[in-house]
Amino acid sequence: MKKLSIALMPVLLAGCASSATPNYDARFGDAVREARQRMTINQDAGKNADPVAGMDGKAARDAAVLYQKTFTAPPPVVNVINIGGGVGSK
């Protein structure tokens, strides 16, 4: 029993080990937030109440319908590997 408790002691003490990484966690995500901020052209765009000028409703709907129709049937398969003949051989 004593040998078993000595063998299990490192396993039990491992549960008491601290896994906190305060040096890493304090600045976690700063690079992503900075990159997102640099990619934003107009940071106050959400405050603009003017509607977006562009396509009218019918043209936008037609474009969306045409886009969705491109996914109804897969494109035809093209055989690009032609090894050793088939064309001009008898």
PDB file of N, CA, C and O in Angstrom:
ATOM      1  N   MET A   1       0.818  -1.196   0.000  1.00  0.00           N
ATOM      2  CA  MET A   1       0.000   0.000   0.000  1.00  0.00           C
ATOM      3  C   MET A   1       0.860   1.257   0.000  1.00  0.00           C
ATOM      4  O   MET A   1       0.535   2.257  -0.640  1.00  0.00           O
ATOM      5  N   LYS A   2       1.983   1.178   0.747  1.00  0.00           N
ATOM      6  CA  LYS A   2       2.870   2.328   0.832  1.00  0.00           C
ATOM      7  C   LYS A   2       3.517   2.613  -0.524  1.00  0.00           C
ATOM      8  O   LYS A   2       3.672   3.771  -0.910  1.00  0.00           O
ATOM      9  N   LYS A   3       3.892   1.554  -1.243  1.00  0.00           N
ATOM     10  CA  LYS A   3       4.501   1.735  -2.567  1.00  0.00           C
ATOM     11  C   LYS A   3       3.493   2.315  -3.561  1.00  0.00           C
ATOM     12  O   LYS A   3       3.842   3.129  -4.415  1.00  0.00           O
ATOM     13  N   LEU A   4       2.252   1.885  -3.433  1.00  0.00           N
ATOM     14  CA  LEU A   4       1.212   2.401  -4.315  1.00  0.00           C
ATOM     15  C   LEU A   4       0.961   3.883  -4.065  1.00  0.00           C
ATOM     16  O   LEU A   4       0.794   4.657  -5.007  1.00  0.00           O
ATOM     17  N   SER A   5       0.936   4.277  -2.790  1.00  0.00           N
ATOM     18  CA  SER A   5       0.711   5.691  -2.483  1.00  0.00           C
ATOM     19  C   SER A   5       1.886   6.546  -2.926  1.00  0.00           C
ATOM     20  O   SER A   5       1.692   7.684  -3.353  1.00  0.00           O
ATOM     21  N   ILE A   6       3.091   6.025  -2.833  1.00  0.00           N
ATOM     22  CA  ILE A   6       4.273   6.763  -3.308  1.00  0.00           C
ATOM     23  C   ILE A   6       4.237   6.884  -4.830  1.00  0.00           C
ATOM     24  O   ILE A   6       4.617   7.918  -5.380  1.00  0.00           O
ATOM     25  N   ALA A   7       3.786   5.844  -5.504  1.00  0.00           N
ATOM     26  CA  ALA A   7       3.716   5.885  -6.970  1.00  0.00           C
ATOM     27  C   ALA A   7       2.633   6.848  -7.449  1.00  0.00           C
ATOM     28  O   ALA A   7       2.787   7.478  -8.495  1.00  0.00           O
ATOM     29  N   LEU A   8       1.541   6.968  -6.698  1.00  0.00           N
ATOM     30  CA  LEU A   8       0.444   7.855  -7.103  1.00  0.00           C
ATOM     31  C   LEU A   8       0.639   9.297  -6.660  1.00  0.00           C
ATOM     32  O   LEU A   8      -0.107  10.175  -7.094  1.00  0.00           O
ATOM     33  N   MET A   9       1.619   9.562  -5.809  1.00  0.00           N
ATOM     34  CA  MET A   9       1.828  10.909  -5.289  1.00  0.00           C
ATOM     35  C   MET A   9       2.090  11.928  -6.408  1.00  0.00           C
ATOM     36  O   MET A   9       1.488  13.001  -6.366  1.00  0.00           O
ATOM     37  N   PRO A  10       2.943  11.667  -7.401  1.00  0.00           N
ATOM     38  CA  PRO A  10       3.143  12.663  -8.468  1.00  0.00           C
ATOM     39  C   PRO A  10       1.868  12.936  -9.262  1.00  0.00           C
ATOM     40  O   PRO A  10       1.638  14.064  -9.697  1.00  0.00           O
ATOM     41  N   VAL A  11       1.047  11.921  -9.450  1.00  0.00           N
ATOM     42  CA  VAL A  11      -0.203  12.112 -10.184  1.00  0.00           C
ATOM     43  C   VAL A  11      -1.143  13.010  -9.397  1.00  0.00           C
ATOM     44  O   VAL A  11      -1.778  13.899  -9.963  1.00  0.00           O
ATOM     45  N   LEU A  12      -1.230  12.780  -8.102  1.00  0.00           N
ATOM     46  CA  LEU A  12      -2.103  13.598  -7.263  1.00  0.00           C
ATOM     47  C   LEU A  12      -1.602  15.027  -7.149  1.00  0.00           C
ATOM     48  O   LEU A  12      -2.398  15.966  -7.137  1.00  0.00           O
ATOM     49  N   LEU A  13      -0.298  15.200  -7.066  1.00  0.00           N
ATOM     50  CA  LEU A  13       0.260  16.548  -6.968  1.00  0.00           C
ATOM     51  C   LEU A  13       0.154  17.310  -8.288  1.00  0.00           C
ATOM     52  O   LEU A  13       0.148  18.541  -8.289  1.00  0.00           O
ATOM     53  N   ALA A  14       0.074  16.611  -9.384  1.00  0.00           N
ATOM     54  CA  ALA A  14      -0.063  17.282 -10.681  1.00  0.00           C
ATOM     55  C   ALA A  14      -1.384  18.028 -10.767  1.00  0.00           C
ATOM     56  O   ALA A  14      -1.477  19.029 -11.477  1.00  0.00           O
ATOM     57  N   GLY A  15      -2.402  17.565 -10.065  1.00  0.00           N
ATOM     58  CA  GLY A  15      -3.687  18.260 -10.050  1.00  0.00           C
ATOM     59  C   GLY A  15      -3.621  19.583  -9.317  1.00  0.00           C
ATOM     60  O   GLY A  15      -4.471  20.447  -9.534  1.00  0.00           O
ATOM     61  N   CYS A  16      -2.640  19.765  -8.460  1.00  0.00           N
ATOM     62  CA  CYS A  16      -2.495  21.018  -7.713  1.00  0.00           C
ATOM     63  C   CYS A  16      -1.655  22.038  -8.466  1.00  0.00           C
ATOM     64  O   CYS A  16      -1.568  23.194  -8.053  1.00  0.00           O
ATOM     65  N   ALA A  17      -1.044  21.629  -9.555  1.00  0.00           N
ATOM     66  CA  ALA A  17      -0.174  22.535 -10.308  1.00  0.00           C
ATOM     67  C   ALA A  17      -0.996  23.634 -10.955  1.00  0.00           C
ATOM     68  O   ALA A  17      -2.119  23.403 -11.404  1.00  0.00           O
ATOM     69  N   SER A  18      -0.444  24.799 -10.998  1.00  0.00           N
ATOM     70  CA  SER A  18      -1.128  25.948 -11.601  1.00  0.00           C
ATOM     71  C   SER A  18      -0.920  25.919 -13.110  1.00  0.00           C
ATOM     72  O   SER A  18       0.205  25.805 -13.596  1.00  0.00           O
ATOM     73  N   SER A  19      -2.014  26.024 -13.831  1.00  0.00           N
ATOM     74  CA  SER A  19      -1.909  26.044 -15.294  1.00  0.00           C
ATOM     75  C   SER A  19      -2.230  27.426 -15.846  1.00  0.00           C
ATOM     76  O   SER A  19      -2.356  27.584 -17.060  1.00  0.00           O
ATOM     77  N   ALA A  20      -2.363  28.421 -14.989  1.00  0.00           N
ATOM     78  CA  ALA A  20      -2.677  29.775 -15.433  1.00  0.00           C
ATOM     79  C   ALA A  20      -1.456  30.391 -16.100  1.00  0.00           C
ATOM     80  O   ALA A  20      -0.323  30.193 -15.661  1.00  0.00           O
ATOM     81  N   THR A  21      -1.701  31.123 -17.144  1.00  0.00           N
ATOM     82  CA  THR A  21      -0.629  31.801 -17.871  1.00  0.00           C
ATOM     83  C   THR A  21      -0.961  33.284 -17.927  1.00  0.00           C
ATOM     84  O   THR A  21      -1.371  33.772 -18.980  1.00  0.00           O
ATOM     85  N   PRO A  22      -0.798  34.013 -16.834  1.00  0.00           N
ATOM     86  CA  PRO A  22      -1.211  35.415 -16.814  1.00  0.00           C
ATOM     87  C   PRO A  22      -0.428  36.284 -17.790  1.00  0.00           C
ATOM     88  O   PRO A  22      -0.955  37.272 -18.303  1.00  0.00           O
ATOM     89  N   ASN A  23       0.814  35.926 -18.048  1.00  0.00           N
ATOM     90  CA  ASN A  23       1.606  36.737 -18.978  1.00  0.00           C
ATOM     91  C   ASN A  23       1.073  36.621 -20.399  1.00  0.00           C
ATOM     92  O   ASN A  23       1.137  37.588 -21.157  1.00  0.00           O
ATOM     93  N   TYR A  24       0.549  35.463 -20.773  1.00  0.00           N
ATOM     94  CA  TYR A  24       0.007  35.279 -22.119  1.00  0.00           C
ATOM     95  C   TYR A  24      -1.443  35.752 -22.191  1.00  0.00           C
ATOM     96  O   TYR A  24      -1.846  36.370 -23.176  1.00  0.00           O
ATOM     97  N   ASP A  25      -2.213  35.468 -21.168  1.00  0.00           N
ATOM     98  CA  ASP A  25      -3.634  35.778 -21.192  1.00  0.00           C
ATOM     99  C   ASP A  25      -3.920  37.270 -21.122  1.00  0.00           C
ATOM    100  O   ASP A  25      -4.967  37.714 -21.595  1.00  0.00           O
ATOM    101  N   ALA A  26      -3.032  38.041 -20.554  1.00  0.00           N
ATOM    102  CA  ALA A  26      -3.273  39.473 -20.409  1.00  0.00           C
ATOM    103  C   ALA A  26      -3.398  40.160 -21.768  1.00  0.00           C
ATOM    104  O   ALA A  26      -4.141  41.133 -21.893  1.00  0.00           O
ATOM    105  N   ARG A  27      -2.691  39.679 -22.782  1.00  0.00           N
ATOM    106  CA  ARG A  27      -2.706  40.319 -24.102  1.00  0.00           C
ATOM    107  C   ARG A  27      -3.268  39.396 -25.172  1.00  0.00           C
ATOM    108  O   ARG A  27      -3.056  39.625 -26.362  1.00  0.00           O
ATOM    109  N   PHE A  28      -3.976  38.364 -24.763  1.00  0.00           N
ATOM    110  CA  PHE A  28      -4.520  37.399 -25.711  1.00  0.00           C
ATOM    111  C   PHE A  28      -5.526  38.071 -26.640  1.00  0.00           C
ATOM    112  O   PHE A  28      -6.476  38.695 -26.166  1.00  0.00           O
ATOM    113  N   GLY A  29      -5.336  37.956 -27.944  1.00  0.00           N
ATOM    114  CA  GLY A  29      -6.256  38.515 -28.927  1.00  0.00           C
ATOM    115  C   GLY A  29      -5.913  39.923 -29.364  1.00  0.00           C
ATOM    116  O   GLY A  29      -6.598  40.470 -30.228  1.00  0.00           O
ATOM    117  N   ASP A  30      -4.874  40.534 -28.801  1.00  0.00           N
ATOM    118  CA  ASP A  30      -4.521  41.901 -29.185  1.00  0.00           C
ATOM    119  C   ASP A  30      -4.161  41.997 -30.658  1.00  0.00           C
ATOM    120  O   ASP A  30      -4.538  42.966 -31.318  1.00  0.00           O
ATOM    121  N   ALA A  31      -3.446  41.024 -31.184  1.00  0.00           N
ATOM    122  CA  ALA A  31      -3.035  41.067 -32.590  1.00  0.00           C
ATOM    123  C   ALA A  31      -4.245  41.016 -33.518  1.00  0.00           C
ATOM    124  O   ALA A  31      -4.281  41.717 -34.529  1.00  0.00           O
ATOM    125  N   VAL A  32      -5.230  40.194 -33.182  1.00  0.00           N
ATOM    126  CA  VAL A  32      -6.434  40.087 -34.009  1.00  0.00           C
ATOM    127  C   VAL A  32      -7.229  41.374 -33.950  1.00  0.00           C
ATOM    128  O   VAL A  32      -7.698  41.866 -34.977  1.00  0.00           O
ATOM    129  N   ARG A  33      -7.384  41.922 -32.760  1.00  0.00           N
ATOM    130  CA  ARG A  33      -8.129  43.175 -32.626  1.00  0.00           C
ATOM    131  C   ARG A  33      -7.437  44.310 -33.371  1.00  0.00           C
ATOM    132  O   ARG A  33      -8.103  45.134 -33.999  1.00  0.00           O
ATOM    133  N   GLU A  34      -6.118  44.362 -33.308  1.00  0.00           N
ATOM    134  CA  GLU A  34      -5.385  45.412 -34.011  1.00  0.00           C
ATOM    135  C   GLU A  34      -5.497  45.240 -35.525  1.00  0.00           C
ATOM    136  O   GLU A  34      -5.677  46.222 -36.244  1.00  0.00           O
ATOM    137  N   ALA A  35      -5.393  44.011 -36.012  1.00  0.00           N
ATOM    138  CA  ALA A  35      -5.518  43.768 -37.455  1.00  0.00           C
ATOM    139  C   ALA A  35      -6.917  44.122 -37.944  1.00  0.00           C
ATOM    140  O   ALA A  35      -7.063  44.715 -39.013  1.00  0.00           O
ATOM    141  N   ARG A  36      -7.953  43.765 -37.174  1.00  0.00           N
ATOM    142  CA  ARG A  36      -9.326  44.098 -37.565  1.00  0.00           C
ATOM    143  C   ARG A  36      -9.522  45.610 -37.585  1.00  0.00           C
ATOM    144  O   ARG A  36     -10.206  46.131 -38.466  1.00  0.00           O
ATOM    145  N   GLN A  37      -8.939  46.314 -36.636  1.00  0.00           N
ATOM    146  CA  GLN A  37      -9.060  47.762 -36.589  1.00  0.00           C
ATOM    147  C   GLN A  37      -8.355  48.404 -37.785  1.00  0.00           C
ATOM    148  O   GLN A  37      -8.853  49.381 -38.344  1.00  0.00           O
ATOM    149  N   ARG A  38      -7.207  47.867 -38.177  1.00  0.00           N
ATOM    150  CA  ARG A  38      -6.486  48.429 -39.319  1.00  0.00           C
ATOM    151  C   ARG A  38      -7.196  48.148 -40.639  1.00  0.00           C
ATOM    152  O   ARG A  38      -7.037  48.909 -41.594  1.00  0.00           O
ATOM    153  N   MET A  39      -7.979  47.067 -40.712  1.00  0.00           N
ATOM    154  CA  MET A  39      -8.691  46.737 -41.942  1.00  0.00           C
ATOM    155  C   MET A  39      -9.996  47.507 -42.090  1.00  0.00           C
ATOM    156  O   MET A  39     -10.574  47.546 -43.176  1.00  0.00           O
ATOM    157  N   THR A  40     -10.458  48.108 -41.023  1.00  0.00           N
ATOM    158  CA  THR A  40     -11.710  48.848 -41.079  1.00  0.00           C
ATOM    159  C   THR A  40     -11.450  50.217 -41.681  1.00  0.00           C
ATOM    160  O   THR A  40     -10.661  50.998 -41.148  1.00  0.00           O
ATOM    161  N   ILE A  41     -12.115  50.507 -42.796  1.00  0.00           N
ATOM    162  CA  ILE A  41     -11.906  51.789 -43.463  1.00  0.00           C
ATOM    163  C   ILE A  41     -12.595  52.903 -42.686  1.00  0.00           C
ATOM    164  O   ILE A  41     -11.984  53.916 -42.345  1.00  0.00           O
ATOM    165  N   ASN A  42     -13.862  52.699 -42.419  1.00  0.00           N
ATOM    166  CA  ASN A  42     -14.643  53.711 -41.725  1.00  0.00           C
ATOM    167  C   ASN A  42     -15.155  53.098 -40.429  1.00  0.00           C
ATOM    168  O   ASN A  42     -16.096  52.304 -40.440  1.00  0.00           O
ATOM    169  N   GLN A  43     -14.543  53.463 -39.330  1.00  0.00           N
ATOM    170  CA  GLN A  43     -14.909  52.853 -38.063  1.00  0.00           C
ATOM    171  C   GLN A  43     -16.257  53.338 -37.556  1.00  0.00           C
ATOM    172  O   GLN A  43     -16.835  52.713 -36.666  1.00  0.00           O
ATOM    173  N   ASP A  44     -16.769  54.426 -38.093  1.00  0.00           N
ATOM    174  CA  ASP A  44     -18.071  54.950 -37.684  1.00  0.00           C
ATOM    175  C   ASP A  44     -19.158  54.620 -38.693  1.00  0.00           C
ATOM    176  O   ASP A  44     -20.190  55.291 -38.720  1.00  0.00           O
ATOM    177  N   ALA A  45     -18.954  53.607 -39.521  1.00  0.00           N
ATOM    178  CA  ALA A  45     -19.923  53.275 -40.563  1.00  0.00           C
ATOM    179  C   ALA A  45     -21.261  52.840 -39.989  1.00  0.00           C
ATOM    180  O   ALA A  45     -22.293  53.065 -40.621  1.00  0.00           O
ATOM    181  N   GLY A  46     -21.278  52.241 -38.838  1.00  0.00           N
ATOM    182  CA  GLY A  46     -22.524  51.792 -38.231  1.00  0.00           C
ATOM    183  C   GLY A  46     -23.407  52.935 -37.760  1.00  0.00           C
ATOM    184  O   GLY A  46     -24.606  52.752 -37.550  1.00  0.00           O
ATOM    185  N   LYS A  47     -22.826  54.099 -37.594  1.00  0.00           N
ATOM    186  CA  LYS A  47     -23.589  55.263 -37.146  1.00  0.00           C
ATOM    187  C   LYS A  47     -24.265  55.995 -38.305  1.00  0.00           C
ATOM    188  O   LYS A  47     -25.089  56.880 -38.072  1.00  0.00           O
ATOM    189  N   ASN A  48     -23.934  55.643 -39.549  1.00  0.00           N
ATOM    190  CA  ASN A  48     -24.498  56.306 -40.725  1.00  0.00           C
ATOM    191  C   ASN A  48     -25.884  55.724 -41.004  1.00  0.00           C
ATOM    192  O   ASN A  48     -26.026  54.524 -41.237  1.00  0.00           O
ATOM    193  N   ALA A  49     -26.904  56.586 -40.978  1.00  0.00           N
ATOM    194  CA  ALA A  49     -28.280  56.128 -41.177  1.00  0.00           C
ATOM    195  C   ALA A  49     -28.716  56.172 -42.635  1.00  0.00           C
ATOM    196  O   ALA A  49     -29.818  55.724 -42.950  1.00  0.00           O
ATOM    197  N   ASP A  50     -27.892  56.695 -43.530  1.00  0.00           N
ATOM    198  CA  ASP A  50     -28.254  56.771 -44.948  1.00  0.00           C
ATOM    199  C   ASP A  50     -28.268  55.376 -45.563  1.00  0.00           C
ATOM    200  O   ASP A  50     -27.387  54.565 -45.279  1.00  0.00           O
ATOM    201  N   PRO A  51     -29.264  55.088 -46.407  1.00  0.00           N
ATOM    202  CA  PRO A  51     -29.291  53.775 -47.059  1.00  0.00           C
ATOM    203  C   PRO A  51     -28.181  53.679 -48.105  1.00  0.00           C
ATOM    204  O   PRO A  51     -27.693  54.690 -48.610  1.00  0.00           O
ATOM    205  N   VAL A  52     -27.806  52.480 -48.411  1.00  0.00           N
ATOM    206  CA  VAL A  52     -26.759  52.245 -49.389  1.00  0.00           C
ATOM    207  C   VAL A  52     -27.311  52.480 -50.786  1.00  0.00           C
ATOM    208  O   VAL A  52     -28.361  51.942 -51.138  1.00  0.00           O
ATOM    209  N   ALA A  53     -26.617  53.274 -51.577  1.00  0.00           N
ATOM    210  CA  ALA A  53     -27.029  53.510 -52.961  1.00  0.00           C
ATOM    211  C   ALA A  53     -26.416  52.423 -53.828  1.00  0.00           C
ATOM    212  O   ALA A  53     -25.264  52.034 -53.637  1.00  0.00           O
ATOM    213  N   GLY A  54     -27.196  51.943 -54.778  1.00  0.00           N
ATOM    214  CA  GLY A  54     -26.674  50.892 -55.644  1.00  0.00           C
ATOM    215  C   GLY A  54     -27.772  50.315 -56.494  1.00  0.00           C
ATOM    216  O   GLY A  54     -28.524  51.062 -57.119  1.00  0.00           O
ATOM    217  N   MET A  55     -27.884  49.008 -56.535  1.00  0.00           N
ATOM    218  CA  MET A  55     -28.875  48.321 -57.364  1.00  0.00           C
ATOM    219  C   MET A  55     -30.280  48.530 -56.820  1.00  0.00           C
ATOM    220  O   MET A  55     -30.490  48.676 -55.616  1.00  0.00           O
ATOM    221  N   ASP A  56     -31.225  48.541 -57.736  1.00  0.00           N
ATOM    222  CA  ASP A  56     -32.609  48.553 -57.290  1.00  0.00           C
ATOM    223  C   ASP A  56     -33.005  47.137 -56.874  1.00  0.00           C
ATOM    224  O   ASP A  56     -32.245  46.192 -57.086  1.00  0.00           O
ATOM    225  N   GLY A  57     -34.157  46.994 -56.299  1.00  0.00           N
ATOM    226  CA  GLY A  57     -34.578  45.707 -55.756  1.00  0.00           C
ATOM    227  C   GLY A  57     -34.712  44.614 -56.789  1.00  0.00           C
ATOM    228  O   GLY A  57     -34.311  43.478 -56.534  1.00  0.00           O
ATOM    229  N   LYS A  58     -35.268  44.925 -57.956  1.00  0.00           N
ATOM    230  CA  LYS A  58     -35.470  43.912 -58.999  1.00  0.00           C
ATOM    231  C   LYS A  58     -34.137  43.407 -59.534  1.00  0.00           C
ATOM    232  O   LYS A  58     -33.955  42.202 -59.706  1.00  0.00           O
ATOM    233  N   ALA A  59     -33.209  44.313 -59.797  1.00  0.00           N
ATOM    234  CA  ALA A  59     -31.904  43.900 -60.321  1.00  0.00           C
ATOM    235  C   ALA A  59     -31.146  43.062 -59.290  1.00  0.00           C
ATOM    236  O   ALA A  59     -30.501  42.075 -59.645  1.00  0.00           O
ATOM    237  N   ALA A  60     -31.220  43.446 -58.043  1.00  0.00           N
ATOM    238  CA  ALA A  60     -30.534  42.684 -56.998  1.00  0.00           C
ATOM    239  C   ALA A  60     -31.143  41.298 -56.854  1.00  0.00           C
ATOM    240  O   ALA A  60     -30.420  40.316 -56.682  1.00  0.00           O
ATOM    241  N   ARG A  61     -32.478  41.209 -56.925  1.00  0.00           N
ATOM    242  CA  ARG A  61     -33.138  39.902 -56.817  1.00  0.00           C
ATOM    243  C   ARG A  61     -32.769  39.017 -57.995  1.00  0.00           C
ATOM    244  O   ARG A  61     -32.469  37.837 -57.809  1.00  0.00           O
ATOM    245  N   ASP A  62     -32.784  39.570 -59.217  1.00  0.00           N
ATOM    246  CA  ASP A  62     -32.420  38.787 -60.402  1.00  0.00           C
ATOM    247  C   ASP A  62     -30.981  38.278 -60.315  1.00  0.00           C
ATOM    248  O   ASP A  62     -30.695  37.139 -60.686  1.00  0.00           O
ATOM    249  N   ALA A  63     -30.083  39.126 -59.823  1.00  0.00           N
ATOM    250  CA  ALA A  63     -28.687  38.702 -59.673  1.00  0.00           C
ATOM    251  C   ALA A  63     -28.576  37.570 -58.664  1.00  0.00           C
ATOM    252  O   ALA A  63     -27.827  36.618 -58.882  1.00  0.00           O
ATOM    253  N   ALA A  64     -29.311  37.662 -57.565  1.00  0.00           N
ATOM    254  CA  ALA A  64     -29.268  36.606 -56.547  1.00  0.00           C
ATOM    255  C   ALA A  64     -29.852  35.309 -57.080  1.00  0.00           C
ATOM    256  O   ALA A  64     -29.334  34.231 -56.791  1.00  0.00           O
ATOM    257  N   VAL A  65     -30.939  35.405 -57.866  1.00  0.00           N
ATOM    258  CA  VAL A  65     -31.564  34.196 -58.432  1.00  0.00           C
ATOM    259  C   VAL A  65     -30.611  33.537 -59.422  1.00  0.00           C
ATOM    260  O   VAL A  65     -30.456  32.316 -59.409  1.00  0.00           O
ATOM    261  N   LEU A  66     -29.977  34.323 -60.272  1.00  0.00           N
ATOM    262  CA  LEU A  66     -29.022  33.753 -61.231  1.00  0.00           C
ATOM    263  C   LEU A  66     -27.850  33.097 -60.508  1.00  0.00           C
ATOM    264  O   LEU A  66     -27.374  32.038 -60.918  1.00  0.00           O
ATOM    265  N   TYR A  67     -27.394  33.722 -59.444  1.00  0.00           N
ATOM    266  CA  TYR A  67     -26.295  33.156 -58.667  1.00  0.00           C
ATOM    267  C   TYR A  67     -26.701  31.819 -58.056  1.00  0.00           C
ATOM    268  O   TYR A  67     -25.922  30.867 -58.085  1.00  0.00           O
ATOM    269  N   GLN A  68     -27.905  31.735 -57.506  1.00  0.00           N
ATOM    270  CA  GLN A  68     -28.372  30.492 -56.904  1.00  0.00           C
ATOM    271  C   GLN A  68     -28.555  29.398 -57.943  1.00  0.00           C
ATOM    272  O   GLN A  68     -28.347  28.223 -57.641  1.00  0.00           O
ATOM    273  N   LYS A  69     -28.937  29.760 -59.161  1.00  0.00           N
ATOM    274  CA  LYS A  69     -29.131  28.753 -60.217  1.00  0.00           C
ATOM    275  C   LYS A  69     -27.823  28.102 -60.638  1.00  0.00           C
ATOM    276  O   LYS A  69     -27.832  27.002 -61.191  1.00  0.00           O
ATOM    277  N   THR A  70     -26.706  28.758 -60.386  1.00  0.00           N
ATOM    278  CA  THR A  70     -25.426  28.156 -60.764  1.00  0.00           C
ATOM    279  C   THR A  70     -25.107  26.924 -59.925  1.00  0.00           C
ATOM    280  O   THR A  70     -24.243  26.130 -60.297  1.00  0.00           O
ATOM    281  N   PHE A  71     -25.794  26.756 -58.801  1.00  0.00           N
ATOM    282  CA  PHE A  71     -25.537  25.613 -57.932  1.00  0.00           C
ATOM    283  C   PHE A  71     -26.542  24.481 -58.129  1.00  0.00           C
ATOM    284  O   PHE A  71     -26.450  23.467 -57.436  1.00  0.00           O
ATOM    285  N   THR A  72     -27.497  24.617 -59.048  1.00  0.00           N
ATOM    286  CA  THR A  72     -28.509  23.577 -59.218  1.00  0.00           C
ATOM    287  C   THR A  72     -27.954  22.352 -59.917  1.00  0.00           C
ATOM    288  O   THR A  72     -28.344  21.230 -59.593  1.00  0.00           O
ATOM    289  N   ALA A  73     -27.057  22.540 -60.865  1.00  0.00           N
ATOM    290  CA  ALA A  73     -26.472  21.409 -61.586  1.00  0.00           C
ATOM    291  C   ALA A  73     -24.957  21.561 -61.577  1.00  0.00           C
ATOM    292  O   ALA A  73     -24.443  22.664 -61.765  1.00  0.00           O
ATOM    293  N   PRO A  74     -24.243  20.469 -61.362  1.00  0.00           N
ATOM    294  CA  PRO A  74     -22.784  20.581 -61.359  1.00  0.00           C
ATOM    295  C   PRO A  74     -22.270  20.855 -62.774  1.00  0.00           C
ATOM    296  O   PRO A  74     -22.929  20.494 -63.749  1.00  0.00           O
ATOM    297  N   PRO A  75     -21.122  21.478 -62.894  1.00  0.00           N
ATOM    298  CA  PRO A  75     -20.567  21.725 -64.217  1.00  0.00           C
ATOM    299  C   PRO A  75     -20.195  20.410 -64.894  1.00  0.00           C
ATOM    300  O   PRO A  75     -19.920  19.423 -64.212  1.00  0.00           O
ATOM    301  N   PRO A  76     -20.183  20.385 -66.221  1.00  0.00           N
ATOM    302  CA  PRO A  76     -19.832  19.144 -66.910  1.00  0.00           C
ATOM    303  C   PRO A  76     -18.387  18.739 -66.621  1.00  0.00           C
ATOM    304  O   PRO A  76     -17.503  19.584 -66.482  1.00  0.00           O
ATOM    305  N   VAL A  77     -18.172  17.445 -66.535  1.00  0.00           N
ATOM    306  CA  VAL A  77     -16.841  16.915 -66.257  1.00  0.00           C
ATOM    307  C   VAL A  77     -16.021  16.951 -67.538  1.00  0.00           C
ATOM    308  O   VAL A  77     -16.480  16.515 -68.593  1.00  0.00           O
ATOM    309  N   VAL A  78     -14.817  17.469 -67.440  1.00  0.00           N
ATOM    310  CA  VAL A  78     -13.919  17.549 -68.583  1.00  0.00           C
ATOM    311  C   VAL A  78     -12.752  16.620 -68.314  1.00  0.00           C
ATOM    312  O   VAL A  78     -12.088  16.734 -67.284  1.00  0.00           O
ATOM    313  N   ASN A  79     -12.499  15.702 -69.232  1.00  0.00           N
ATOM    314  CA  ASN A  79     -11.393  14.771 -69.093  1.00  0.00           C
ATOM    315  C   ASN A  79     -10.147  15.446 -69.659  1.00  0.00           C
ATOM    316  O   ASN A  79     -10.027  15.611 -70.873  1.00  0.00           O
ATOM    317  N   VAL A  80      -9.243  15.828 -68.807  1.00  0.00           N
ATOM    318  CA  VAL A  80      -8.021  16.517 -69.250  1.00  0.00           C
ATOM    319  C   VAL A  80      -6.835  15.569 -69.370  1.00  0.00           C
ATOM    320  O   VAL A  80      -5.798  15.942 -69.919  1.00  0.00           O
ATOM    321  N   ILE A  81      -6.975  14.354 -68.867  1.00  0.00           N
ATOM    322  CA  ILE A  81      -5.872  13.394 -68.943  1.00  0.00           C
ATOM    323  C   ILE A  81      -6.116  12.509 -70.169  1.00  0.00           C
ATOM    324  O   ILE A  81      -7.085  11.753 -70.227  1.00  0.00           O
ATOM    325  N   ASN A  82      -5.232  12.622 -71.125  1.00  0.00           N
ATOM    326  CA  ASN A  82      -5.323  11.824 -72.348  1.00  0.00           C
ATOM    327  C   ASN A  82      -3.956  11.211 -72.584  1.00  0.00           C
ATOM    328  O   ASN A  82      -3.112  11.791 -73.266  1.00  0.00           O
ATOM    329  N   ILE A  83      -3.747  10.041 -72.019  1.00  0.00           N
ATOM    330  CA  ILE A  83      -2.454   9.391 -72.112  1.00  0.00           C
ATOM    331  C   ILE A  83      -2.518   8.298 -73.152  1.00  0.00           C
ATOM    332  O   ILE A  83      -3.308   7.361 -73.045  1.00  0.00           O
ATOM    333  N   GLY A  84      -1.703   8.425 -74.127  1.00  0.00           N
ATOM    334  CA  GLY A  84      -1.537   7.335 -75.096  1.00  0.00           C
ATOM    335  C   GLY A  84      -2.625   7.168 -76.106  1.00  0.00           C
ATOM    336  O   GLY A  84      -2.937   6.039 -76.485  1.00  0.00           O
ATOM    337  N   GLY A  85      -3.204   8.217 -76.550  1.00  0.00           N
ATOM    338  CA  GLY A  85      -4.067   8.053 -77.703  1.00  0.00           C
ATOM    339  C   GLY A  85      -5.518   8.376 -77.500  1.00  0.00           C
ATOM    340  O   GLY A  85      -5.898   9.138 -76.611  1.00  0.00           O
ATOM    341  N   GLY A  86      -6.306   7.783 -78.339  1.00  0.00           N
ATOM    342  CA  GLY A  86      -7.707   8.085 -78.360  1.00  0.00           C
ATOM    343  C   GLY A  86      -8.016   9.043 -79.494  1.00  0.00           C
ATOM    344  O   GLY A  86      -9.059   8.926 -80.137  1.00  0.00           O
ATOM    345  N   VAL A  87      -7.137   9.974 -79.744  1.00  0.00           N
ATOM    346  CA  VAL A  87      -7.345  10.950 -80.807  1.00  0.00           C
ATOM    347  C   VAL A  87      -6.454  10.580 -81.975  1.00  0.00           C
ATOM    348  O   VAL A  87      -5.230  10.616 -81.853  1.00  0.00           O
ATOM    349  N   GLY A  88      -7.039  10.229 -83.090  1.00  0.00           N
ATOM    350  CA  GLY A  88      -6.274   9.930 -84.307  1.00  0.00           C
ATOM    351  C   GLY A  88      -5.629   8.558 -84.347  1.00  0.00           C
ATOM    352  O   GLY A  88      -4.921   8.258 -85.308  1.00  0.00           O
ATOM    353  N   SER A  89      -5.835   7.731 -83.372  1.00  0.00           N
ATOM    354  CA  SER A  89      -5.246   6.404 -83.418  1.00  0.00           C
ATOM    355  C   SER A  89      -6.318   5.374 -83.773  1.00  0.00           C
ATOM    356  O   SER A  89      -7.496   5.550 -83.465  1.00  0.00           O
ATOM    357  N   LYS A  90      -5.887   4.309 -84.420  1.00  0.00           N
ATOM    358  CA  LYS A  90      -6.824   3.274 -84.854  1.00  0.00           C
ATOM    359  C   LYS A  90      -6.527   1.984 -84.204  1.00  0.00           C
ATOM    360  O   LYS A  90      -7.217   0.995 -84.452  1.00  0.00           O
TER     361      LYS A  90
END
